[in-house]
Amino acid sequence: MLHARANTLRITVGNLAINRMAGRAQPDYRLLRLRYGVRFEPQDMDEVKPVPAGLFGPIRLVPRAAASSAF
C-alpha cells in the first residue's frame, strides 16, 4: 500500500470502555426507577482504575514482500 514517494499515514488509537468509566460518577437512575421499577443494580465503580491501553513503545514500519496475485 505504500508508495516509493512520500506517504501519509494516520493511526487512530482506541481506548477501552472501562477506562472511560473509571473515575466517573454513575448516572442518576431515580427517574427510570420511578417509571419502570428496579430492573438492575449498578455495579460499584468507585474502585475501578484505568488499565493501560493504546500503543506501547515505538512504532515501526516493517517492509515485507508484496503478495503475488497469480490467479
N, C-alpha and C positions, 0 to 999 in steps of 0.2 A: 504493500500500500504506500510505502514511502517512495519519493522520487529522488533522483540524484541531486536535484537543486534544493532550494530552501523548502522546508516543510513546516506547517503549523500544526502543533499537537495541542489538544485540550484534554486535560484529565479532570474528570469530575469524581470527587470523593464523597461517598455517602457516610452516614453515621448510623448507629444503632438506635432503635426506638427507646431502649432502656436509658440511654444517655440523655435523650430529650426529656424523659420523665423524671430523671434523678434530680432531686432538689426542688422540684416544683410543687406547689400546693395542689391538692386534689380538688377537682371540681365540686361545686355545691350541688348535691343531689336532692335537696329538700323538695323542690317543685316536682321533680319526677316521681319522688316517693309519694307525695300527696296525691298525684294523679293516678299512678299505676300501682302503688304499694311497694313494699320492699321486695325487689326481684333479685338482688345480689348484695353482697357485702364487698366493698372495695378493699383491695389488698393494702397492707400497711407499707407505704412507700417512703416513710420517714428515714429509714436506714439504708436505702438504696444509694449506692455510689456509682459514678460513671466508670465504665470499663474502657480500656484502650481500644480505639477503633481508627480506621483510616489507613494511610500509607505509613509504613515503618521503614526507616533507613533511606539511603539514597536510591533513586530510581535510575535504572539503566535501560537503554535500548540495545537489545542483542540481536544482531543480524542472523538470519537463517536462510537456507536455500529456498528459492521460490518453488512452490508446488507445481509439478508438471500437469498440464491439462490434456493428457493424451487419452482421448475417448475413442 
